[in-house]
Amino acid sequence: QQQVKQSPQSLIVQKGGISIINCAYENTAFDYFPWYQQFPGKGPALLIAIRPDVSEKKEGRFTISFNKSAKQFSLHIMDSQPGDSATYFCAASGPGGFKTIFGAGTRLFVKA
Amino acid sequence: DAGVTQSPTHLIKTRGQHVTLRCSPISGHKSVSWYQQVLGQGPQFIFQYYEKEERGRGNFPDRFSARQFPNYSSELNVNALLLGDSALYLCASSLYRGPNQPQHFGDGTRLSIL
């Protein structure tokens, strides 16, 4: 119940294309869903986050779509750039719990 | 403003030894969490400290312990090191307690066990 399943494991996208990463969770008590970006040798950096009372949140080229009934959420990166090449992690956390559960990560490579 | 700082950046130990990792949170942040990230996987929660008290613990053995100091900096201690403890150890700070606060990560300590 504490798992967050992330797919795909790796993704190759052409420059200018749309990158889509999907995550699914089981625990309906989760109420905060952040996405993190991690470059080699660096710690994860918060990219964008959403709460389940909202179905979509957009910040620049990054959009989270949230489907509460399906217990799924996804990250869309529009106009993908080579500089977006990194590992992306979805995560989930909730009240009463204090730990953030991370997905296994998606390695994104954007071809120039 | 300085971000979350961790020291040392790299460390090599042998099985059975103990290790202390250090973390300084962003100024004003009162909550510190520790995560273990094995190569190719997502970070796994170890501890959260808030106002110098342990507020949460993940599924890690008692060989792992931590503490938070009055200035909100924190130490993670691991005793009787095993080969499987080789990982990147990440510290994250947030302004307040609670999982819904944005967490800011340091760049981690890379621990290698020989």
Backbone of each chain as ProteinMPNN parsed JSONL, in Angstrom:
{"seq_chain_A": "QQQVKQSPQSLIVQKGGISIINCAYENTAFDYFPWYQQFPGKGPALLIAIRPDVSEKKEGRFTISFNKSAKQFSLHIMDSQPGDSATYFCAASGPGGFKTIFGAGTRLFVKA", "coords_chain_A": {"N_chain_A": [[0.822, -1.221, 0.0], [2.107, 1.106, 0.376], [3.519, 1.673, -1.862], [4.747, 3.408, -4.764], [4.334, 3.284, -8.073], [6.225, 3.665, -10.954], [6.512, 4.563, -14.375], [7.729, 5.077, -17.776], [10.752, 3.095, -17.311], [12.91, 4.147, -18.638], [13.322, 6.737, -21.103], [13.342, 8.075, -24.319], [13.354, 11.005, -26.117], [12.699, 13.202, -28.825], [14.168, 16.414, -29.376], [12.071, 19.138, -28.641], [9.838, 17.599, -28.513], [7.198, 15.885, -26.621], [7.523, 14.766, -23.352], [6.406, 12.118, -21.392], [5.652, 10.877, -18.269], [4.55, 8.39, -16.091], [2.761, 7.634, -13.059], [1.539, 5.529, -10.427], [-0.432, 4.973, -7.534], [-1.341, 3.391, -4.391], [-2.242, 3.879, -1.803], [-4.847, 5.595, -0.531], [-4.72, 7.591, 1.281], [-2.67, 9.255, 0.702], [-1.839, 12.614, 0.029], [-0.329, 14.5, -1.214], [1.63, 15.154, -3.956], [4.574, 15.244, -5.249], [6.969, 15.992, -7.865], [10.289, 15.213, -8.697], [13.453, 16.242, -9.987], [16.512, 14.919, -10.952], [19.906, 15.358, -11.446], [22.987, 13.789, -12.518], [25.162, 13.167, -9.802], [24.005, 15.031, -8.197], [21.577, 16.134, -5.727], [18.018, 15.333, -5.541], [15.779, 17.692, -7.007], [13.018, 19.695, -6.305], [10.425, 19.853, -8.607], [7.718, 20.291, -9.409], [4.509, 20.163, -7.832], [1.439, 18.596, -6.727], [-1.856, 18.625, -5.303], [-4.563, 16.409, -4.412], [-7.033, 17.628, -4.83], [-7.012, 18.998, -7.104], [-7.026, 18.712, -10.627], [-5.172, 19.239, -12.542], [-2.013, 20.806, -12.921], [0.034, 23.426, -13.945], [3.276, 24.537, -14.675], [5.193, 26.557, -16.331], [6.883, 24.739, -18.759], [6.19, 22.358, -17.672], [3.746, 20.053, -16.645], [1.455, 18.631, -14.406], [-0.798, 15.994, -14.444], [-3.63, 14.763, -12.79], [-5.409, 11.984, -11.689], [-7.701, 11.169, -9.609], [-9.595, 9.114, -9.12], [-8.587, 6.96, -10.515], [-6.242, 6.705, -9.249], [-3.816, 7.69, -10.236], [-1.13, 9.628, -11.588], [0.569, 11.966, -13.675], [3.474, 13.29, -15.33], [4.037, 15.776, -17.648], [6.281, 16.964, -19.97], [6.596, 19.598, -21.922], [7.763, 20.638, -25.169], [10.372, 19.458, -25.01], [13.79, 19.668, -24.008], [17.364, 19.257, -24.585], [18.657, 19.882, -22.175], [16.853, 18.985, -20.337], [17.394, 16.402, -19.907], [17.66, 13.98, -17.574], [17.102, 12.256, -14.428], [13.873, 11.503, -13.385], [11.685, 11.596, -10.662], [8.656, 10.506, -9.329], [6.6, 11.078, -6.459], [4.968, 10.514, -3.28], [3.061, 11.53, -0.454], [1.472, 11.744, 2.774], [-1.032, 12.789, 5.261], [-0.45, 12.237, 8.747], [1.34, 10.278, 8.116], [4.767, 10.748, 7.584], [6.703, 10.43, 5.898], [8.084, 10.617, 2.654], [7.239, 8.789, -0.149], [8.998, 7.468, -2.77], [8.931, 6.947, -6.322], [10.538, 4.588, -8.581], [11.968, 5.918, -10.479], [12.609, 7.597, -13.632], [14.646, 7.58, -16.371], [15.349, 10.134, -18.44], [16.163, 10.966, -21.733], [16.857, 13.477, -23.93], [17.057, 13.92, -27.264], [19.118, 15.883, -29.312]], "CA_chain_A": [[0.0, 0.0, 0.0], [2.97, 2.262, 0.444], [4.312, 1.795, -3.074], [4.433, 4.285, -5.881], [4.881, 2.607, -9.26], [6.561, 4.66, -11.968], [6.879, 4.046, -15.699], [8.644, 3.97, -18.039], [12.037, 3.123, -16.617], [13.725, 5.074, -19.416], [12.547, 7.418, -22.137], [14.121, 8.874, -25.267], [12.442, 11.926, -26.796], [13.351, 14.174, -29.696], [14.08, 17.83, -28.97], [10.815, 19.737, -29.039], [8.745, 16.662, -28.299], [6.558, 15.836, -25.3], [7.926, 13.642, -22.509], [5.313, 11.759, -20.48], [6.039, 9.896, -17.25], [3.344, 8.015, -15.362], [2.898, 7.031, -11.73], [0.322, 5.015, -9.82], [-0.284, 4.74, -6.103], [-2.404, 2.559, -3.829], [-2.727, 4.416, -0.538], [-5.728, 6.741, -0.774], [-4.427, 8.638, 2.266], [-1.691, 10.193, 0.142], [-2.502, 13.856, -0.371], [0.642, 15.448, -1.761], [2.309, 14.383, -5.001], [5.627, 16.046, -5.888], [7.898, 15.431, -8.848], [11.65, 15.679, -8.506], [14.402, 16.096, -11.09], [17.838, 14.675, -10.399], [21.027, 15.255, -12.367], [24.06, 12.97, -11.952], [25.999, 13.802, -8.801], [23.236, 16.049, -7.469], [20.389, 15.668, -5.047], [16.766, 15.626, -6.234], [15.28, 19.064, -6.891], [11.572, 19.743, -6.498], [10.057, 20.42, -9.902], [6.323, 20.71, -9.368], [3.759, 19.28, -6.949], [-0.005, 18.754, -6.845], [-2.697, 18.008, -4.292], [-5.611, 15.665, -5.13], [-8.249, 18.4, -5.109], [-6.778, 19.657, -8.382], [-6.812, 17.68, -11.649], [-4.034, 19.587, -13.38], [-1.234, 21.97, -12.51], [1.028, 23.728, -14.966], [4.301, 25.528, -14.36], [6.072, 26.638, -17.49], [6.754, 23.609, -19.679], [5.887, 21.166, -16.881], [2.349, 19.907, -16.26], [1.034, 17.401, -13.73], [-2.196, 15.601, -14.559], [-3.948, 13.921, -11.643], [-6.674, 11.259, -11.79], [-7.892, 10.636, -8.25], [-10.354, 7.864, -9.13], [-7.695, 5.906, -11.012], [-5.039, 6.736, -8.412], [-2.686, 7.848, -11.137], [-0.747, 10.982, -11.937], [1.606, 11.949, -14.698], [4.235, 14.505, -15.621], [4.225, 16.071, -19.059], [7.271, 18.005, -20.25], [6.358, 20.095, -23.268], [8.935, 21.218, -25.842], [11.52, 18.892, -24.287], [15.1, 20.183, -24.404], [18.483, 18.413, -24.111], [18.926, 20.197, -20.772], [15.892, 18.272, -19.484], [17.89, 15.038, -19.727], [17.875, 13.777, -16.138], [16.212, 11.237, -13.876], [12.684, 12.104, -12.788], [11.036, 10.769, -9.656], [7.4, 10.903, -8.723], [6.59, 10.77, -5.03], [3.678, 10.712, -2.634], [3.096, 11.568, 1.001], [0.135, 12.001, 3.286], [-1.161, 13.186, 6.664], [-0.243, 11.153, 9.687], [2.644, 9.768, 7.695], [5.737, 11.825, 7.608], [7.741, 10.095, 4.948], [7.757, 10.707, 1.245], [7.509, 7.548, -0.87], [9.442, 7.789, -4.119], [8.952, 5.94, -7.371], [11.869, 4.064, -8.899], [12.674, 6.862, -11.34], [12.615, 7.49, -15.093], [15.79, 8.269, -16.977], [14.928, 10.808, -19.669], [17.21, 11.481, -22.615], [16.299, 14.277, -25.005], [18.012, 13.964, -28.373], [19.204, 17.198, -29.967]], "C_chain_A": [[0.846, 1.255, 0.0], [3.749, 2.493, -0.84], [3.804, 2.869, -4.007], [5.128, 3.675, -7.088], [5.039, 3.603, -10.39], [6.959, 3.976, -13.269], [6.934, 5.189, -16.711], [9.926, 4.096, -17.235], [12.989, 4.088, -17.311], [12.913, 5.579, -20.598], [13.491, 8.229, -23.005], [13.144, 9.691, -26.097], [13.264, 12.857, -27.675], [13.182, 15.577, -29.109], [12.793, 18.433, -29.515], [9.605, 18.855, -28.822], [8.181, 16.725, -26.882], [7.04, 14.58, -24.568], [6.796, 13.386, -21.52], [5.776, 10.645, -19.558], [4.815, 9.651, -16.372], [3.653, 7.389, -14.012], [1.537, 6.588, -11.217], [0.576, 4.738, -8.347], [-1.468, 3.931, -5.606], [-3.047, 3.191, -2.596], [-3.551, 5.672, -0.766], [-5.533, 7.85, 0.258], [-3.373, 9.623, 1.762], [-2.416, 11.462, -0.295], [-1.534, 14.914, -0.885], [1.536, 14.671, -2.707], [3.327, 15.279, -5.704], [6.372, 15.259, -6.965], [9.265, 16.061, -8.613], [12.481, 15.378, -9.756], [15.78, 15.914, -10.475], [18.859, 14.528, -11.516], [22.127, 14.42, -11.706], [24.919, 13.752, -10.967], [25.298, 14.866, -7.974], [22.081, 15.403, -6.724], [19.136, 15.982, -5.858], [16.343, 17.075, -5.99], [13.791, 19.054, -7.173], [11.238, 20.5, -7.78], [8.668, 21.061, -9.84], [5.587, 19.709, -8.484], [2.279, 19.58, -7.078], [-0.697, 18.106, -5.659], [-3.915, 17.422, -4.982], [-6.905, 16.422, -5.364], [-8.145, 19.165, -6.422], [-6.481, 18.592, -9.429], [-5.607, 17.99, -12.535], [-3.329, 20.814, -12.813], [-0.119, 22.179, -13.511], [1.986, 24.785, -14.456], [5.299, 25.53, -15.508], [5.829, 25.474, -18.438], [6.335, 22.321, -18.974], [4.435, 21.175, -16.427], [2.158, 18.584, -15.538], [-0.447, 17.209, -14.026], [-2.487, 14.595, -13.464], [-5.323, 13.3, -11.814], [-6.906, 10.543, -10.458], [-8.597, 9.285, -8.266], [-9.49, 6.693, -9.594], [-6.437, 5.779, -10.166], [-3.787, 6.766, -9.274], [-2.384, 9.324, -11.335], [0.442, 10.926, -12.881], [2.256, 13.318, -14.839], [4.387, 14.62, -17.127], [5.257, 17.191, -19.179], [7.097, 18.4, -21.709], [7.653, 20.669, -23.839], [10.224, 20.752, -25.147], [12.841, 19.36, -24.889], [16.206, 19.253, -23.912], [18.823, 18.645, -22.649], [17.95, 19.548, -19.808], [16.348, 16.834, -19.219], [18.341, 14.848, -18.284], [17.032, 12.584, -15.715], [15.078, 11.932, -13.134], [12.04, 11.099, -11.832], [9.673, 11.348, -9.311], [7.447, 10.479, -7.27], [5.192, 11.029, -4.481], [3.877, 10.736, -1.128], [1.705, 11.942, 1.497], [0.111, 12.371, 4.747], [-0.99, 11.994, 7.586], [1.005, 10.377, 9.365], [3.563, 10.958, 7.59], [6.805, 11.567, 6.573], [7.198, 10.235, 3.539], [8.175, 9.405, 0.572], [7.838, 7.905, -2.309], [9.206, 6.613, -5.06], [10.388, 5.562, -7.701], [12.65, 4.955, -9.853], [12.536, 6.554, -12.817], [13.801, 8.271, -15.621], [15.354, 8.811, -18.323], [16.152, 11.277, -20.434], [16.535, 12.207, -23.768], [17.363, 14.446, -26.08], [17.953, 15.306, -29.073], [18.888, 17.112, -31.46]], "O_chain_A": [[0.366, 2.339, -0.334], [4.561, 3.416, -0.906], [2.617, 3.195, -4.041], [6.353, 3.562, -7.123], [4.092, 4.307, -10.742], [7.646, 2.954, -13.27], [6.242, 6.19, -16.524], [10.148, 5.1, -16.557], [13.781, 4.766, -16.656], [11.953, 4.944, -21.035], [14.332, 8.974, -22.503], [12.222, 9.147, -26.705], [14.376, 13.249, -27.321], [12.192, 15.879, -28.442], [12.461, 18.268, -30.689], [8.469, 19.315, -28.935], [8.631, 17.518, -26.055], [6.97, 13.474, -25.102], [6.289, 14.313, -20.889], [6.235, 9.597, -20.013], [4.133, 10.59, -15.962], [4.664, 6.708, -13.839], [0.513, 7.194, -11.532], [1.668, 4.319, -7.962], [-2.475, 3.795, -6.301], [-4.25, 3.053, -2.374], [-3.008, 6.706, -1.154], [-6.113, 8.928, 0.127], [-3.205, 10.701, 2.333], [-3.478, 11.396, -0.914], [-1.886, 16.09, -0.978], [2.129, 13.661, -2.329], [2.982, 15.992, -6.646], [6.393, 14.028, -6.962], [9.387, 17.261, -8.366], [12.244, 14.404, -10.47], [16.172, 16.666, -9.583], [18.711, 13.696, -12.411], [22.198, 14.346, -10.479], [25.353, 14.866, -11.261], [25.923, 15.527, -7.144], [21.66, 14.289, -7.035], [19.183, 16.809, -6.767], [16.529, 17.611, -4.897], [13.346, 18.473, -8.163], [11.697, 21.62, -8.006], [8.49, 22.231, -10.182], [5.984, 18.548, -8.392], [1.894, 20.676, -7.486], [-0.183, 17.149, -5.079], [-4.28, 17.898, -6.057], [-7.799, 15.907, -6.036], [-9.065, 19.886, -6.808], [-5.746, 17.647, -9.141], [-5.081, 17.1, -13.203], [-3.963, 21.734, -12.296], [0.586, 21.24, -13.884], [1.576, 25.794, -13.883], [6.132, 24.632, -15.637], [4.7, 25.247, -18.873], [6.147, 21.295, -19.628], [3.948, 22.171, -15.891], [2.635, 17.543, -15.992], [-1.249, 18.133, -13.881], [-1.698, 13.68, -13.227], [-6.299, 14.009, -12.059], [-6.377, 9.457, -10.218], [-8.232, 8.396, -7.497], [-9.649, 5.569, -9.117], [-5.655, 4.847, -10.349], [-2.845, 5.996, -9.083], [-3.278, 10.166, -11.259], [1.214, 9.967, -12.882], [1.669, 14.35, -14.514], [4.812, 13.678, -17.795], [5.114, 18.243, -18.556], [7.411, 17.629, -22.616], [8.524, 21.126, -23.099], [11.055, 21.569, -24.749], [12.994, 19.439, -26.107], [16.016, 18.535, -22.93], [19.232, 17.717, -21.953], [18.177, 19.551, -18.598], [15.755, 16.134, -18.399], [19.293, 15.484, -17.834], [16.338, 11.976, -16.53], [15.312, 12.847, -12.345], [11.877, 9.922, -12.152], [9.55, 12.541, -9.033], [8.241, 9.618, -6.893], [4.357, 11.668, -5.12], [4.748, 10.05, -0.593], [0.864, 12.401, 0.725], [1.138, 12.279, 5.419], [-1.349, 10.87, 7.235], [1.666, 9.866, 10.27], [3.092, 12.092, 7.514], [7.708, 12.383, 6.384], [6.018, 10.003, 3.275], [9.318, 8.968, 0.703], [7.051, 8.564, -2.988], [9.271, 5.45, -4.661], [11.334, 6.143, -7.169], [13.856, 4.775, -10.025], [12.367, 5.4, -13.21], [13.946, 9.465, -15.358], [15.03, 8.052, -19.235], [17.056, 11.899, -19.876], [15.735, 11.62, -24.496], [18.42, 15.031, -25.847], [16.874, 15.808, -29.389], [18.916, 18.126, -32.157]]}, "seq_chain_B": "DAGVTQSPTHLIKTRGQHVTLRCSPISGHKSVSWYQQVLGQGPQFIFQYYEKEERGRGNFPDRFSARQFPNYSSELNVNALLLGDSALYLCASSLYRGPNQPQHFGDGTRLSIL", "coords_chain_B": {"N_chain_B": [[21.009, 32.653, -0.58], [22.329, 29.881, 1.227], [21.967, 26.484, 0.248], [20.861, 23.206, 1.271], [23.438, 21.675, 2.966], [25.774, 19.031, 2.9], [28.064, 16.828, 4.514], [30.705, 14.385, 4.771], [31.378, 14.659, 1.175], [32.094, 12.369, -0.122], [32.839, 9.057, 0.999], [34.709, 6.356, 2.165], [34.461, 3.249, 3.62], [35.059, 0.29, 5.639], [33.601, -2.985, 6.083], [31.809, -3.434, 9.127], [32.735, -1.146, 10.36], [31.852, 2.139, 11.715], [29.929, 5.058, 10.81], [29.539, 8.601, 10.494], [27.407, 10.966, 9.242], [26.824, 14.28, 8.119], [24.575, 17.104, 8.174], [23.47, 20.272, 7.191], [20.708, 22.256, 7.393], [18.666, 24.392, 5.259], [18.745, 27.805, 6.114], [16.578, 28.67, 8.716], [14.902, 26.542, 8.312], [13.283, 23.947, 10.026], [12.901, 21.266, 9.999], [14.376, 18.159, 9.299], [15.09, 15.552, 7.11], [16.234, 12.248, 6.408], [17.435, 10.237, 3.752], [18.05, 7.192, 1.97], [19.638, 6.401, -1.002], [19.962, 3.98, -3.22], [21.959, 2.98, -5.982], [20.376, 3.549, -9.025], [17.822, 3.484, -8.034], [14.927, 4.947, -6.38], [14.975, 7.441, -3.746], [14.925, 6.252, -0.35], [13.091, 6.605, 2.59], [14.544, 7.318, 5.739], [14.729, 8.676, 8.308], [12.888, 11.296, 10.03], [13.393, 14.417, 11.528], [12.243, 16.885, 13.743], [12.289, 19.926, 15.346], [14.262, 18.915, 17.02], [13.425, 16.411, 17.761], [12.734, 12.978, 17.051], [10.514, 12.292, 14.509], [9.645, 10.506, 12.727], [10.268, 7.274, 11.326], [11.753, 5.128, 8.983], [11.8, 1.839, 7.391], [14.34, 0.706, 8.498], [17.183, -0.897, 9.989], [18.171, -0.999, 13.519], [20.757, -0.252, 13.534], [20.998, 2.103, 12.3], [20.881, 5.451, 13.228], [19.987, 8.734, 14.344], [20.262, 12.268, 14.981], [19.194, 15.569, 15.957], [20.38, 18.827, 16.263], [20.422, 21.787, 18.45], [20.747, 23.935, 16.653], [19.455, 23.028, 14.486], [20.855, 21.52, 12.66], [21.91, 18.225, 11.609], [22.83, 14.827, 12.315], [23.55, 11.673, 10.869], [23.994, 8.429, 11.899], [25.581, 5.356, 11.323], [26.051, 2.12, 12.333], [28.194, -0.817, 12.513], [28.753, -1.395, 9.717], [27.535, -2.685, 6.636], [28.03, -4.327, 3.449], [25.816, -3.77, 1.9], [25.055, -1.281, 2.705], [26.167, 0.564, 1.124], [25.642, 3.433, -0.64], [23.982, 6.466, -1.771], [23.534, 8.962, 0.524], [21.043, 11.055, 1.413], [20.081, 14.245, 2.55], [17.31, 16.17, 3.494], [15.666, 19.265, 3.869], [12.938, 21.039, 5.356], [10.579, 23.685, 5.884], [8.664, 23.425, 7.893], [7.335, 20.839, 10.048], [6.016, 17.786, 8.717], [4.709, 16.016, 5.931], [3.778, 17.358, 3.713], [5.141, 19.578, 3.161], [7.284, 21.359, 1.003], [10.264, 19.74, 0.175], [13.733, 20.257, 0.366], [16.592, 19.137, -1.062], [19.949, 18.154, -0.235], [23.138, 17.544, -1.905], [24.053, 15.126, -1.155], [25.852, 12.395, 0.487], [28.177, 10.212, -0.702], [28.528, 6.995, 0.107], [30.728, 4.373, 0.321], [31.214, 0.971, 0.856], [33.707, -1.268, 1.599]], "CA_chain_B": [[20.999, 31.801, 0.609], [22.894, 28.565, 1.021], [21.025, 25.383, 0.262], [21.189, 22.156, 2.225], [24.824, 21.236, 2.783], [26.081, 17.75, 3.515], [29.487, 16.481, 4.543], [31.53, 14.675, 3.605], [30.727, 14.352, -0.1], [32.398, 10.963, -0.395], [33.402, 8.364, 2.156], [34.958, 4.926, 1.963], [34.599, 2.544, 4.886], [35.073, -1.161, 5.517], [32.543, -3.659, 6.83], [31.948, -3.437, 10.567], [33.017, 0.183, 10.894], [30.696, 3.022, 11.843], [30.091, 6.291, 10.051], [28.689, 9.739, 10.856], [27.176, 11.888, 8.141], [26.334, 15.541, 8.667], [23.674, 17.87, 7.32], [23.036, 21.596, 7.64], [19.518, 22.618, 6.612], [18.515, 25.78, 4.831], [18.519, 28.675, 7.261], [15.168, 28.844, 9.047], [14.193, 25.265, 8.215], [13.34, 23.253, 11.299], [12.722, 19.836, 9.796], [15.394, 17.486, 8.503], [14.828, 14.141, 6.821], [17.332, 11.49, 5.807], [17.042, 9.23, 2.778], [19.091, 6.371, 1.354], [19.374, 6.17, -2.423], [20.804, 2.971, -3.855], [22.132, 3.272, -7.405], [19.319, 3.108, -9.926], [16.528, 3.448, -7.357], [14.489, 6.188, -5.757], [15.346, 7.588, -2.328], [14.109, 5.562, 0.653], [13.047, 7.37, 3.827], [15.159, 6.715, 6.918], [14.302, 9.397, 9.514], [12.595, 12.713, 10.016], [13.535, 15.114, 12.795], [11.649, 18.217, 13.802], [12.501, 20.51, 16.674], [15.212, 18.073, 17.761], [12.823, 15.141, 18.127], [12.438, 12.075, 15.951], [9.082, 12.334, 14.195], [9.299, 9.399, 11.857], [11.354, 6.335, 11.036], [11.44, 4.163, 7.935], [12.119, 0.439, 7.662], [15.778, 0.504, 8.561], [17.546, -1.533, 11.267], [18.599, -0.125, 14.614], [22.127, 0.216, 13.281], [20.852, 3.479, 11.828], [20.357, 6.382, 14.222], [20.207, 10.124, 13.953], [19.889, 13.271, 15.979], [19.148, 16.94, 15.468], [20.98, 19.719, 17.248], [19.656, 23.031, 18.662], [20.795, 24.819, 15.477], [18.685, 22.279, 13.483], [21.678, 20.614, 11.879], [21.6, 16.841, 11.955], [23.794, 13.763, 12.036], [23.076, 10.299, 10.681], [25.006, 7.471, 12.304], [25.344, 3.966, 10.935], [27.004, 1.226, 12.993], [28.371, -2.164, 11.965], [28.468, -1.225, 8.3], [27.441, -3.837, 5.742], [28.227, -3.975, 2.04], [24.56, -3.25, 1.384], [24.857, 0.115, 3.121], [26.754, 1.424, 0.097], [24.538, 4.197, -1.239], [24.011, 7.918, -1.618], [22.692, 9.347, 1.65], [20.529, 12.392, 1.147], [19.412, 14.997, 3.609], [16.355, 17.148, 2.963], [15.101, 20.119, 4.912], [11.709, 21.757, 5.053], [10.348, 24.765, 6.842], [7.913, 22.908, 9.037], [7.127, 19.4, 10.112], [4.886, 17.306, 7.926], [5.135, 15.561, 4.609], [3.289, 18.19, 2.629], [6.018, 20.722, 2.979], [8.313, 21.138, -0.019], [11.545, 19.325, 0.718], [14.898, 20.718, -0.385], [17.628, 18.132, -0.856], [21.363, 18.389, -0.478], [23.695, 16.71, -2.961], [24.282, 13.803, -0.622], [27.151, 11.797, 0.804], [28.33, 8.913, -1.358], [29.196, 6.069, 1.027], [31.139, 3.098, -0.285], [31.668, 0.001, 1.853], [34.582, -2.278, 0.98]], "C_chain_B": [[21.571, 30.432, 0.276], [21.79, 27.526, 1.064], [21.383, 24.41, 1.366], [22.615, 21.685, 1.949], [25.061, 19.95, 3.551], [27.578, 17.502, 3.473], [29.68, 15.121, 5.193], [30.791, 14.355, 2.313], [30.934, 12.89, -0.468], [33.059, 10.356, 0.833], [33.578, 6.895, 1.801], [35.214, 4.291, 3.323], [34.689, 1.04, 4.606], [33.967, -1.752, 6.381], [32.843, -3.644, 8.327], [32.246, -2.085, 11.178], [31.721, 0.962, 11.098], [31.0, 4.327, 11.107], [29.116, 7.35, 10.572], [28.612, 10.689, 9.679], [26.494, 13.132, 8.705], [25.524, 16.328, 7.65], [23.362, 19.212, 7.972], [21.855, 22.022, 6.794], [19.592, 24.061, 6.127], [18.177, 26.62, 6.065], [17.024, 28.896, 7.479], [14.359, 27.568, 8.963], [14.391, 24.478, 9.5], [13.242, 21.744, 11.18], [13.814, 19.292, 8.895], [14.99, 16.029, 8.332], [16.044, 13.521, 6.164], [16.774, 10.411, 4.891], [18.281, 8.454, 2.327], [18.712, 6.138, -0.098], [20.403, 5.195, -2.97], [20.83, 3.251, -5.35], [20.995, 2.691, -8.236], [17.944, 3.04, -9.296], [16.155, 4.825, -6.817], [14.927, 6.257, -4.304], [14.37, 6.853, -1.412], [14.229, 6.306, 1.982], [13.679, 6.617, 4.98], [14.6, 7.351, 8.194], [13.77, 10.773, 9.144], [12.754, 13.257, 11.427], [12.923, 16.495, 12.667], [11.785, 18.722, 15.212], [13.256, 19.544, 17.598], [14.623, 16.741, 18.226], [12.582, 14.285, 16.894], [10.93, 12.033, 15.739], [8.674, 11.185, 13.285], [10.52, 8.554, 11.561], [10.887, 5.385, 9.945], [11.867, 2.762, 8.338], [13.618, 0.174, 7.573], [16.124, -0.08, 9.932], [18.055, -0.517, 12.282], [20.047, 0.323, 14.482], [22.135, 1.676, 12.803], [20.259, 4.333, 12.952], [20.671, 7.801, 13.762], [19.886, 11.035, 15.132], [19.9, 14.645, 15.323], [19.599, 17.852, 16.6], [20.155, 21.001, 17.397], [19.689, 23.977, 17.464], [20.127, 24.162, 14.263], [19.545, 21.461, 12.523], [21.462, 19.192, 12.382], [22.764, 15.928, 11.614], [23.061, 12.45, 11.828], [24.236, 9.379, 11.027], [24.612, 6.073, 11.85], [26.439, 3.122, 11.551], [27.106, -0.098, 12.246], [28.05, -2.204, 10.481], [28.502, -2.546, 7.545], [27.672, -3.373, 4.308], [26.982, -3.315, 1.455], [24.245, -1.827, 1.82], [25.47, 1.086, 2.115], [25.629, 2.118, -0.657], [24.862, 5.684, -1.163], [23.053, 8.263, -0.487], [22.329, 10.819, 1.489], [19.866, 12.977, 2.377], [18.486, 16.005, 2.935], [15.829, 17.994, 4.111], [13.81, 20.753, 4.409], [11.424, 22.721, 6.188], [9.693, 24.246, 8.11], [7.904, 21.412, 9.014], [6.005, 19.037, 9.149], [5.296, 17.004, 6.509], [4.7, 16.469, 3.476], [4.084, 19.471, 2.452], [7.02, 20.412, 1.876], [9.64, 20.794, 0.651], [12.664, 19.76, -0.218], [16.055, 19.788, -0.043], [19.03, 18.708, -1.012], [21.849, 17.446, -1.576], [24.176, 15.358, -2.45], [25.718, 13.487, -0.246], [27.184, 10.426, 0.149], [29.155, 8.03, -0.446], [29.488, 4.757, 0.313], [31.706, 2.198, 0.805], [32.481, -1.073, 1.141], [34.593, -3.553, 1.813]], "O_chain_B": [[21.337, 29.889, -0.804], [20.815, 27.656, 1.804], [22.123, 24.75, 2.289], [22.949, 21.337, 0.816], [24.617, 19.791, 4.688], [28.269, 17.905, 2.537], [28.906, 14.739, 6.071], [29.679, 13.829, 2.358], [30.057, 12.254, -1.053], [33.741, 11.037, 1.599], [32.694, 6.277, 1.209], [36.075, 4.74, 4.08], [34.432, 0.583, 3.493], [33.462, -1.101, 7.296], [33.988, -3.82, 8.742], [32.038, -1.884, 12.374], [30.642, 0.515, 10.711], [32.152, 4.653, 10.823], [28.017, 7.034, 11.028], [29.634, 11.16, 9.18], [25.695, 13.052, 9.639], [25.745, 16.238, 6.442], [23.032, 19.279, 9.156], [21.99, 22.139, 5.576], [20.46, 24.834, 6.533], [17.422, 26.193, 6.939], [16.296, 29.26, 6.555], [13.245, 27.506, 9.483], [15.507, 24.352, 10.003], [13.474, 21.024, 12.151], [14.141, 19.88, 7.864], [14.598, 15.361, 9.29], [16.79, 14.191, 5.45], [15.778, 9.76, 5.205], [19.395, 8.978, 2.305], [17.591, 5.725, -0.393], [21.568, 5.543, -3.16], [19.838, 3.707, -5.919], [20.693, 1.5, -8.158], [16.992, 2.592, -9.935], [16.973, 5.745, -6.803], [15.221, 5.227, -3.697], [13.163, 6.827, -1.653], [15.333, 6.601, 2.441], [13.403, 5.436, 5.189], [14.064, 6.656, 9.056], [14.128, 11.346, 8.115], [12.31, 12.643, 12.398], [13.058, 17.176, 11.65], [11.436, 18.028, 16.167], [12.932, 19.388, 18.775], [15.254, 16.022, 19.001], [12.265, 14.801, 15.822], [10.167, 11.771, 16.669], [7.485, 10.926, 13.099], [11.65, 9.041, 11.545], [9.758, 4.895, 9.979], [12.25, 2.525, 9.484], [14.086, -0.51, 6.662], [15.445, 0.202, 10.92], [18.327, 0.641, 11.963], [20.508, 1.18, 15.235], [23.144, 2.375, 12.896], [19.249, 3.964, 13.552], [21.52, 8.019, 12.897], [19.314, 10.611, 16.136], [20.524, 14.855, 14.283], [19.231, 17.653, 17.757], [19.287, 21.277, 16.569], [18.75, 24.749, 17.272], [20.22, 24.673, 13.147], [19.008, 20.773, 11.656], [20.897, 18.985, 13.456], [23.574, 16.226, 10.736], [22.084, 12.15, 12.513], [25.338, 9.538, 10.501], [23.459, 5.664, 11.979], [27.623, 3.372, 11.324], [26.231, -0.456, 11.458], [27.18, -2.956, 10.044], [29.36, -3.398, 7.772], [27.532, -2.191, 3.991], [27.079, -2.416, 0.62], [23.272, -1.234, 1.354], [25.307, 2.299, 2.246], [24.767, 1.463, -1.243], [25.863, 6.098, -0.58], [21.88, 7.894, -0.537], [23.192, 11.695, 1.437], [19.185, 12.287, 3.135], [18.844, 16.614, 1.928], [15.579, 17.483, 5.202], [13.621, 20.971, 3.212], [11.952, 22.593, 7.292], [10.094, 24.569, 9.228], [8.401, 20.785, 8.079], [5.159, 19.865, 8.812], [6.156, 17.685, 5.951], [5.222, 16.349, 2.367], [3.712, 20.341, 1.664], [7.552, 19.303, 1.824], [10.078, 21.477, 1.577], [12.551, 19.644, -1.438], [16.446, 19.666, 1.117], [19.265, 19.619, -1.806], [21.077, 16.65, -2.11], [24.655, 14.534, -3.229], [26.656, 14.2, -0.604], [26.327, 9.581, 0.411], [30.344, 8.277, -0.242], [28.587, 4.119, -0.231], [32.569, 2.611, 1.58], [32.004, -1.707, 0.2], [35.27, -4.518, 1.456]]}, "name": "protein", "num_of_chains": 2, "seq": "QQQVKQSPQSLIVQKGGISIINCAYENTAFDYFPWYQQFPGKGPALLIAIRPDVSEKKEGRFTISFNKSAKQFSLHIMDSQPGDSATYFCAASGPGGFKTIFGAGTRLFVKADAGVTQSPTHLIKTRGQHVTLRCSPISGHKSVSWYQQVLGQGPQFIFQYYEKEERGRGNFPDRFSARQFPNYSSELNVNALLLGDSALYLCASSLYRGPNQPQHFGDGTRLSIL"}
